[in-house]
Amino acid sequence: MGAALPFLQRAETVTVITIEEEDKAEAPTADLAAYLAWHSVQINTHANTLGTVNVGKALLGTAMRESVDMLVMSPYGHNRFR
């Protein structure tokens, strides 16, 4: 995420897209929002549950609907092996 900060700081709109499994709908958007706010980046959020579509299709589908210009991907979140 740090390498993308210059781009995020100059963006008109930053949308954080989260994709979680249906039974684990607690995406870490509050922590990420705080991190980005510290660096003067305000965000909009868009949460998805995985359902029957794979992560790549869900991410690209949301990105197309939101008309994004650039995707920044980060494994920001909780470790699945806790």
JOMO-V249395 format. One line per field, one symbol per residue. phi: phi as a letter, one per 20 degrees, with the letter a starting at -180 (. if undefined). burial: # if it has 9 or more other ideal C-beta (glycine too) atoms within 8 Angstrom, else .. Layout:
phi: ???
burial: ???
This chain:
phi: .ffeggfffeffccdeddccfgececfefffffffffgdmdecddbecdfmeefggfffffffffelfebdddbefqeffef
burial: #..##.###....#######....#..##..##.###.#.#.#.######.......##.###..#................
